[in-house]
Amino acid sequence: MDRDAHPAVYASGSSLKRKGFQDLEGADTFKSLKDKKIRADDQEGMAKKTAVKALAAAYAEDYRRVAIPDDRPFVGALPKVLRKPQIATPADTARQTAIVCKTVTRLIETATQGVHIIFAHDAKPSKAARQILDVATDESTSKGAPVIVSLALDWMQTVPLVEAPKRPETTKRLLFYIGTPGKYLSMCIQSVRGRFDQAYKDDRLVVLCKGVCMLPLGTQEENIYGVDEVVILQTIASAAQKKGKVFWGHGAGTKASLMQKSYGYPLAEPMPKPLAFSGDAGGSVNSFDYLVEYVKYINLVKQAKPALPVTNWYDTGLLVSVMQGRVAQAGVSLLTDQDGLSMLRDASIGHIISKLNQMIAVEPFSTSKGVYNFFIGDGACRLNGGVELTMHLMEGYKAQCMTTLFIFNNHKWAIEDNLVAETEKEHVLYNADFYDLISEHGHVAVCENDLELRETIAYLSKKTDLYLQGKAPPGISMVVVRGLDVEMPPVLGDISPILKSSEMAFMREVLGKFAEGCQHKIPIYGCSAFEYIQYLHIFMEQMPEGKMFQYVCGRTDIQAAHMCGFTQPEGKCVLFINDVYGINSIGESLRAVLSGFGGKQLLVMIWHPSVVQLMDHFHLHRPPMVWPSLGPELCKYYVRKDSDALFIDFEGASNAAYVTGKVTAALGTGTPLVCVNVLPEQERDFVSLDIRVKAAA
């Protein structure tokens, strides 16, 4: 390590006394806080805490698994569960595209209440999108206009804004959404889902994504797959312009500014003054307010330096999502980019750590001037090696950008706990002093309270200003934020359907037989558990069969998959996984289980989410309107003969008795691998009707 490059690491003694940054003069940035206090929350401060709790509760509610009755009549558009790849041929694409084009043309022509076309950010490269945006007029109000066009809320998060643009009120219009919605993303940015829901119920919603389209067909909404989105968008744009004059939906006189920020370089505005806070903290100011002020400042920097890369990236997690919600409620842009939106749609914890690595290691990102901020939760950072990577990048690279990693250190890493009303011991982050070990580093600040947080944010804004003037060096900083936590009631809902469900009966019967005669508890391995945690928790805590098992939560899905392949106490174990992440690294374990001449037995249960709301068509971790279920197919590649494995689909009450019998028999005869695909409700006990739509005009 270079002593000159990292002098604070070699400070005399090892008492770990310094907590703030080492400023340009070598002093601790917290040195001036001794006389400051944190006041108790006043009425405004309490109201802000209530708003924060509401955001957190909404976040947890979005993840709640609902047991849907097996006899629920599903009709209309539903996500397609793909058990094998389905790729449309050119001929199929031509026919399906023709059907959509004919349908949307008719819908636009007959839309008596008018048309509203919303463009998501990933529609930005489209020439057809740009053309209809260009022709839209903002000389007067769009009220009563035959056609309105507007930018989606996700697009607004990619341009510098400190005041939210007007959203057009279009509660009765035929609604087109061009681009990719996202369930988690829409929650973070406070999107108005109700408009989607109402338009869907009224059969006036069209969502066009790459290769797939949701639209009213006959008397209900349907999903059509394998379409040419470019041709369809051209058809929509042409039909809309034939209907009448196209109006800009964000208010008169606002188009030029938003279009310049989106497609070109607007005139630079004055550089903002660095943030400065005086007096005591607390009172009417909530902890999140300081972070909102910082994001607002970063937006103003981008407005002052339009050609300079200035970007924030946000990870998945409770505190990060609440922070985004507070930023959105303040009318401030998240100021992220296409990658940032994609990561929020995918909602993969730790995703931004990979982005951090790219920005520091890949040219020209690393060799160009820029201001970058990354926000991540405690668990996501630890489980993805965020601190170790950041220290590695600090010392191993000389990037020319100014980069800051914010870590919300609240010692938690699983929102699933709010779905079962208690903290699972496997989800606690121990070694609370983990970050103290690096607090002496001059590029690390550990904020224990609001005073230290606001001082750190003020310092970072000052450093940003100096960096852009060429008076401060580039580099990476790390901010550990403590004391920023949210208390909220558990989101349980009615658990009686879970207690009475065919899944619970299956688990009790099959797992009970699996553990018969064992002297030791059988391990159940898992990790990402939203799809099954309520079933597992009730089984372990309330069912007698659960006492014969021990749940072991891997720090990652990869680790959980690894552990199921090792030697087990009784030679057998269970792996609970979801249909996406859980398959990571399962191949290594399958090779271990299926090698040699016996002695190992593995039961894999693959779980899926439920279709509870419209946004579940755009579920996290999955392509729009498609739920890949590749686990069973992947597992089959490791099996050489039929007697070594059982692959079976569980379809609820309709085949529960048959599947239970087959699985218990296979486990009883020592079959090495048993894979049960717990199909989502829409894939159970249904009849697929032969409905045909003519493609010709």
SVG drawing of the C-alpha trace seen along z (x, -y; Angstrom):
<svg xmlns="http://www.w3.org/2000/svg" viewBox="-66 -31 70 79">
<polyline fill="none" stroke="black" stroke-width="0.4" points="0.0,0.0 1.2,-3.5 1.6,-5.5 1.5,-8.8 -1.7,-7.9 -3.4,-6.6 -1.9,-8.5 -4.8,-8.1 -4.4,-4.3 -1.0,-4.7 -2.1,-7.3 -0.3,-6.9 -1.9,-4.4 -4.9,-2.1 -7.6,-3.4 -10.0,-3.9 -11.0,-7.4 -11.6,-9.2 -15.0,-8.8 -15.3,-11.5 -13.5,-12.1 -10.0,-13.4 -10.4,-16.7 -7.9,-18.4 -6.1,-19.9 -5.8,-16.5 -8.4,-17.3 -11.4,-15.2 -14.6,-16.6 -16.5,-16.0 -14.2,-18.2 -16.7,-21.1 -19.7,-19.2 -18.9,-19.2 -21.2,-22.0 -24.1,-20.9 -27.1,-19.0 -29.9,-16.9 -33.3,-18.2 -36.4,-16.0 -38.8,-15.7 -41.4,-18.5 -44.8,-18.1 -43.5,-18.4 -40.7,-16.0 -43.1,-13.4 -45.3,-13.8 -42.2,-13.1 -41.5,-9.9 -45.1,-8.8 -44.6,-9.3 -41.4,-7.3 -43.2,-4.4 -45.9,-4.5 -43.3,-4.1 -41.7,-1.2 -45.1,0.5 -46.0,0.1 -42.6,1.6 -43.2,4.7 -46.8,5.1 -45.5,5.3 -43.6,8.5 -46.4,10.2 -47.2,13.7 -50.9,14.3 -52.4,17.8 -55.0,17.6 -57.8,20.2 -57.3,23.0 -60.7,22.4 -60.2,18.8 -61.3,18.3 -58.4,16.7 -59.2,14.9 -57.5,12.4 -53.9,11.4 -51.6,13.4 -47.8,13.8 -46.6,16.7 -44.7,19.3 -42.0,20.6 -40.9,24.1 -39.0,24.2 -37.8,21.5 -40.3,20.1 -38.9,17.9 -41.3,16.7 -40.3,17.4 -40.3,14.6 -43.7,15.9 -45.2,16.0 -43.9,12.5 -45.4,11.1 -48.8,12.6 -48.9,11.5 -47.6,8.1 -50.4,7.7 -53.0,8.6 -51.7,6.0 -51.4,3.3 -54.9,3.9 -56.2,3.8 -54.4,0.7 -55.4,-1.2 -59.1,-0.4 -58.7,-1.3 -57.3,-4.7 -59.9,-5.4 -62.8,-4.6 -61.3,-6.2 -64.0,-8.8 -62.3,-10.0 -59.0,-10.6 -55.6,-8.9 -52.7,-9.2 -49.3,-7.9 -46.7,-7.6 -43.1,-6.9 -40.9,-5.1 -37.1,-5.8 -36.2,-2.7 -38.3,-4.0 -36.0,-6.9 -33.9,-5.4 -37.0,-4.8 -37.2,-7.1 -41.0,-6.8 -41.1,-7.9 -38.9,-10.9 -40.9,-11.9 -44.3,-12.1 -42.7,-13.9 -41.2,-16.4 -44.5,-17.2 -46.4,-17.6 -47.3,-21.2 -47.1,-22.8 -48.5,-26.2 -51.7,-25.6 -53.2,-23.2 -53.6,-19.6 -57.1,-19.4 -59.6,-18.0 -56.9,-17.3 -57.5,-14.2 -54.0,-12.9 -51.6,-13.6 -48.0,-12.4 -45.9,-12.5 -42.7,-11.1 -43.1,-8.3 -42.0,-8.9 -39.0,-6.6 -37.8,-8.9 -38.0,-11.8 -35.5,-10.1 -32.8,-10.3 -32.9,-14.1 -31.9,-16.8 -35.0,-18.1 -35.6,-19.7 -39.3,-20.2 -41.5,-17.5 -43.2,-18.2 -46.9,-18.2 -48.5,-14.8 -51.5,-14.9 -54.8,-13.8 -56.1,-11.2 -58.4,-9.0 -60.8,-8.1 -58.4,-8.0 -57.1,-5.0 -53.8,-4.6 -50.6,-3.5 -47.4,-2.8 -44.4,-2.4 -41.5,-0.7 -40.9,1.6 -42.7,1.0 -41.3,2.5 -43.0,3.5 -40.2,2.5 -39.2,-0.5 -42.8,-1.9 -42.9,-1.6 -39.6,-3.4 -40.4,-6.3 -44.0,-6.7 -45.6,-5.9 -49.4,-6.2 -50.2,-2.5 -53.9,-3.3 -54.1,-4.7 -52.7,-1.5 -55.1,0.6 -58.2,-1.4 -57.3,-1.4 -56.8,2.4 -60.2,2.8 -61.8,0.6 -60.1,2.5 -58.3,-0.6 -54.7,0.2 -52.0,1.0 -48.4,1.8 -45.8,2.3 -42.5,3.8 -39.8,5.4 -41.3,8.5 -44.6,8.5 -47.7,6.4 -50.7,6.3 -53.8,4.9 -57.6,5.1 -58.6,7.9 -62.3,8.7 -63.8,8.2 -60.7,8.4 -57.0,7.6 -54.6,10.2 -50.9,10.6 -49.5,11.3 -45.9,12.6 -43.3,12.5 -44.3,9.2 -42.2,6.6 -42.4,3.6 -40.8,1.2 -43.6,1.8 -46.3,1.6 -45.0,-1.7 -44.8,-3.1 -48.5,-2.1 -49.4,-3.7 -47.7,-7.0 -49.2,-7.1 -52.8,-6.4 -52.4,-8.9 -51.4,-11.7 -54.2,-10.9 -56.7,-11.2 -55.8,-14.9 -53.3,-17.3 -50.8,-15.9 -50.4,-17.8 -47.6,-17.8 -48.9,-16.6 -46.6,-18.3 -48.0,-21.8 -47.7,-24.7 -44.1,-26.0 -42.3,-23.0 -41.5,-20.9 -38.2,-22.6 -36.5,-22.2 -37.4,-18.5 -36.6,-17.6 -33.2,-19.4 -32.3,-17.6 -33.4,-14.3 -31.9,-14.5 -29.4,-17.4 -27.4,-19.7 -29.3,-22.6 -27.7,-25.8 -25.7,-25.6 -27.2,-27.1 -25.2,-28.6 -23.2,-26.2 -25.0,-25.7 -23.4,-26.7 -22.2,-23.8 -24.6,-22.7 -24.2,-24.2 -26.1,-23.5 -26.2,-25.6 -27.6,-25.2 -28.8,-21.9 -30.1,-18.9 -33.5,-17.3 -36.7,-19.1 -38.6,-19.4 -35.8,-17.8 -35.8,-14.1 -32.7,-12.0 -33.8,-11.3 -34.2,-15.1 -30.4,-15.4 -30.1,-12.7 -32.9,-14.4 -31.0,-17.7 -27.8,-16.0 -29.6,-14.4 -31.1,-17.8 -27.7,-19.4 -26.4,-16.7 -29.2,-17.5 -28.2,-21.2 -24.6,-20.2 -25.8,-18.4 -27.9,-21.4 -24.8,-23.5 -22.6,-21.0 -24.9,-19.4 -22.0,-17.7 -20.5,-16.2 -21.5,-12.6 -23.3,-13.0 -25.2,-9.9 -26.7,-8.2 -27.3,-4.4 -29.6,-2.9 -29.6,0.7 -32.6,2.8 -33.5,2.8 -35.8,1.2 -33.9,-1.9 -32.7,-2.6 -36.2,-2.3 -37.6,-4.6 -34.9,-7.1 -36.0,-7.0 -39.6,-7.4 -38.7,-10.5 -36.7,-11.9 -39.6,-11.3 -42.1,-12.9 -39.9,-16.0 -40.2,-16.3 -36.5,-15.7 -35.1,-13.4 -33.2,-10.3 -30.8,-11.3 -30.0,-7.8 -29.5,-6.3 -30.8,-3.4 -28.6,-0.9 -30.0,-2.4 -33.6,-1.9 -32.8,1.6 -31.4,2.5 -34.4,1.1 -36.7,3.1 -34.7,6.2 -34.4,5.5 -31.3,7.6 -29.5,6.9 -25.9,5.9 -26.4,5.1 -24.9,1.6 -21.6,3.1 -21.0,4.6 -21.8,1.2 -19.3,-0.4 -16.6,2.0 -17.4,1.2 -17.3,-2.5 -13.9,-2.5 -12.2,0.3 -13.5,-0.3 -12.2,-3.0 -13.4,-5.6 -15.6,-5.8 -12.6,-5.6 -10.4,-8.0 -13.1,-10.7 -14.2,-13.4 -17.6,-12.6 -19.5,-12.6 -21.0,-9.3 -23.0,-8.2 -24.0,-4.7 -26.6,-3.9 -26.9,-0.5 -28.2,1.3 -26.1,3.1 -27.0,6.7 -26.7,6.1 -23.3,4.5 -21.9,7.2 -23.3,10.1 -21.8,8.8 -18.4,7.9 -19.1,4.1 -16.6,2.9 -13.8,5.2 -14.3,4.2 -14.4,0.5 -11.2,0.7 -9.6,2.7 -10.7,0.0 -9.5,-2.8 -6.0,-1.3 -5.8,0.5 -7.1,-2.1 -6.6,-5.8 -10.0,-6.7 -10.5,-10.3 -14.1,-10.5 -15.4,-11.5 -17.3,-8.5 -19.1,-8.0 -20.6,-4.8 -23.3,-5.3 -24.0,-2.3 -27.0,-2.2 -25.6,-0.2 -28.7,1.0 -27.6,4.6 -30.5,6.1 -30.6,7.7 -34.0,9.3 -37.4,7.6 -38.9,11.0 -39.0,10.8 -41.8,8.3 -43.9,11.0 -43.6,13.4 -43.8,10.9 -40.4,11.6 -36.7,11.4 -35.4,14.7 -32.0,15.4 -30.6,16.2 -31.2,12.7 -29.5,10.8 -26.2,9.1 -23.9,9.7 -20.4,8.2 -22.0,4.7 -18.6,3.1 -17.6,4.4 -17.3,1.0 -15.4,-0.4 -12.3,1.5 -12.1,-0.8 -13.2,-4.0 -9.6,-5.3 -9.2,-5.4 -9.2,-9.0 -11.7,-8.2 -14.2,-6.6 -16.8,-8.5 -19.0,-6.6 -22.0,-8.7 -23.6,-7.8 -26.3,-10.4 -27.9,-13.2 -25.3,-15.8 -22.5,-13.7 -24.7,-12.8 -25.4,-16.4 -21.8,-17.4 -20.7,-14.6 -23.2,-15.6 -22.1,-19.2 -18.4,-18.2 -19.1,-16.1 -20.9,-19.0 -18.0,-21.2 -15.6,-18.6 -17.7,-18.2 -17.5,-21.9 -13.7,-22.0 -13.3,-18.9 -15.1,-20.5 -12.9,-23.5 -9.8,-21.3 -8.9,-22.2 -9.6,-18.7 -8.5,-15.3 -10.7,-12.6 -11.2,-9.4 -13.6,-7.1 -15.2,-7.8 -17.3,-5.6 -20.0,-6.9 -21.4,-4.5 -24.8,-5.8 -26.0,-4.5 -29.1,-5.2 -31.2,-5.4 -33.8,-2.8 -37.6,-2.4 -39.9,-0.6 -43.0,0.7 -45.7,3.3 -45.4,6.7 -47.4,7.2 -49.1,10.5 -52.5,10.4 -54.8,13.4 -52.6,16.5 -55.6,18.9 -55.4,19.6 -51.8,20.6 -52.7,22.9 -55.4,24.6 -53.5,24.6 -52.7,27.6 -49.0,26.5 -49.0,26.8 -50.6,30.2 -48.1,31.3 -45.1,30.1 -46.4,31.7 -47.0,35.1 -43.8,35.2 -41.3,33.6 -42.7,35.6 -42.1,38.9 -38.7,37.7 -37.5,37.2 -38.9,40.4 -36.4,42.4 -33.7,39.7 -31.7,39.0 -30.8,35.5 -32.8,32.6 -32.8,32.5 -31.4,29.2 -33.7,27.1 -31.4,24.6 -32.7,21.4 -31.9,17.7 -34.2,15.4 -37.4,16.4 -40.2,14.0 -42.0,16.7 -42.1,19.2 -41.1,17.7 -44.6,17.5 -45.1,21.2 -41.7,22.2 -42.1,20.1 -45.5,21.5 -44.3,25.1 -41.3,24.7 -43.0,22.9 -46.5,24.3 -46.4,27.8 -45.2,30.9 -43.3,32.1 -41.4,28.8 -39.6,29.8 -37.7,32.5 -36.1,29.8 -33.6,27.0 -33.6,24.0 -30.2,22.8 -30.2,19.5 -27.3,19.0 -25.8,15.6 -26.5,15.8 -28.6,18.1 -25.3,19.5 -24.2,20.4 -27.5,22.1 -27.2,24.1 -23.7,25.1 -24.6,26.3 -27.2,28.7 -24.6,30.6 -22.4,31.3 -22.5,34.4 -25.5,34.0 -26.0,35.3 -28.5,38.0 -27.4,38.1 -30.4,36.0 -31.6,32.4 -34.1,30.0 -33.5,26.9 -36.1,24.3 -35.5,21.9 -37.4,19.4 -37.8,19.8 -35.1,17.3 -32.2,16.8 -32.4,20.2 -31.0,22.0 -27.6,20.2 -24.8,22.7 -27.2,25.6 -25.2,27.5 -22.3,27.9 -24.5,29.5 -26.3,31.7 -23.0,33.1 -22.1,33.9 -25.4,35.5 -25.5,37.6 -21.9,38.7 -20.7,42.0 -22.8,45.0 -25.3,43.5 -25.4,42.0 -27.0,38.6 -30.6,37.5 -31.9,34.1 -35.4,32.7 -35.7,29.4 -38.8,27.4 -39.1,24.5 -41.5,21.7 -43.1,18.9 -44.8,15.6 -48.5,15.1 -50.5,12.8 -52.1,10.5 -52.0,7.2 -51.5,5.9 -47.9,4.9 -47.1,8.6 -47.0,8.9 -43.8,6.8 -42.4,8.6 -38.9,8.1 -36.2,10.5 -38.4,11.4 -38.9,10.2 -42.1,8.2 -45.2,10.5 -43.0,13.6 -42.0,15.8 -39.2,18.1 -39.3,21.4 -36.0,23.0 -35.1,24.8 -36.5,28.3 -35.1,28.2 -31.7,27.1 -31.6,29.9 -32.4,32.5 -29.1,31.8 -27.3,33.5 -29.4,36.7 -28.5,39.7 -31.3,42.2 -34.9,42.1 -34.5,43.9 -32.0,41.3 -34.5,38.5 -38.2,37.5 -39.4,34.3 -42.9,33.4 -45.2,30.3 -47.3,29.5 -50.6,27.9 -52.4,27.5 -55.5,29.3 -56.2,30.7 -53.2,33.1 -52.0,32.8 -52.8,36.5 -51.1,37.8 -47.9,35.7 -47.7,36.4 -47.8,40.2 -45.2,40.0 -42.8,37.8 -43.1,39.9 -42.6,43.1 -39.5,41.7 -38.0,40.4 -38.8,43.7 -36.9,45.7 -33.8,43.5 -34.1,41.6 -31.1,39.2 -32.9,36.2 -36.6,35.2 -37.5,31.8 -41.0,30.4 -42.0,27.4 -44.7,25.6 -46.5,23.9 -48.2,20.5 -52.0,20.4 -52.6,19.3 -50.9,22.5 -53.1,24.9 -56.2,26.8 -57.1,24.7 -58.4,25.3 -56.7,23.5 -59.3,22.6 -58.6,22.4 -59.3,18.7 -58.3,17.4 -57.9,13.8 -57.5,13.1 -54.3,11.3 -55.6,9.9 -57.1,6.4"/>
</svg>
